[in-house]
Amino acid sequence: MGPGADKERTQEIIQFFATILFIAFLVISAFDHRFGWLHVPFYIVILDNILVTLGFFDSFSFSEKTLLHPQSSK
């Protein structure tokens, strides 16, 4: 896991930048929450929570179908 896990140089570079961006998103969102930079309407927050929940259940059902039943015979 992490930036050192990949053997190809291009994958290491991509993983490094992805890690940096992920950490930056966490830091910026924490500062935004603390200082109140953005004011998002309540209905957007609810819509976002619904979409995230649907995405979670969709990915769970996808992984359940592919991992538990990799070959379905008819």
C-alpha positions in Angstrom: 0.0 0.0 0.0 1.0 3.6 -0.5 3.4 5.3 -2.9 6.2 2.7 -2.5 4.0 -0.3 -3.4 4.0 0.1 -7.2 6.9 -1.1 -9.2 6.5 1.2 -12.3 7.8 4.7 -12.1 4.8 6.3 -13.7 2.5 4.6 -11.2 4.6 5.8 -8.3 4.4 9.4 -9.6 0.6 9.1 -10.0 0.2 7.6 -6.6 2.3 10.3 -5.0 0.3 13.1 -6.5 -3.0 11.3 -5.6 -1.8 11.0 -2.0 -0.8 14.7 -1.8 -4.2 15.7 -3.3 -6.1 13.5 -0.9 -4.3 15.1 2.1 -4.8 18.6 0.7 -8.6 17.9 0.3 -8.7 16.8 4.0 -6.8 19.9 5.2 -8.7 22.4 3.1 -12.1 20.9 4.1 -11.1 21.1 7.8 -10.1 24.7 7.4 -13.4 25.4 5.5 -15.4 23.8 8.3 -13.5 25.8 11.0 -13.6 29.2 9.3 -16.9 28.8 7.4 -15.6 29.8 4.0 -18.3 28.2 2.0 -22.1 28.4 2.6 -23.8 25.5 0.9 -27.6 25.5 0.8 -29.2 22.8 3.0 -31.0 21.1 0.0 -27.6 20.6 -1.7 -26.2 19.0 1.5 -29.2 16.6 1.6 -28.9 15.8 -2.1 -25.2 15.1 -1.7 -25.8 12.8 1.2 -28.4 10.9 -0.8 -26.1 10.5 -3.8 -23.2 9.3 -1.6 -25.4 6.8 0.1 -26.7 5.5 -3.2 -23.1 5.3 -4.5 -22.1 3.3 -1.4 -24.9 0.8 -1.9 -24.2 0.5 -5.6 -20.6 -0.2 -5.0 -21.4 -2.7 -2.3 -23.9 -4.6 -4.6 -21.3 -4.5 -7.4 -18.6 -6.0 -5.2 -21.0 -8.6 -3.8 -21.9 -9.7 -7.3 -18.4 -9.9 -8.6 -16.6 -11.3 -5.5 -19.1 -13.8 -4.3 -20.3 -15.0 -7.7 -17.5 -14.5 -10.1 -18.9 -16.9 -12.7 -22.6 -17.3 -13.0 -23.7 -20.4 -14.8 -27.1 -20.4 -16.6 
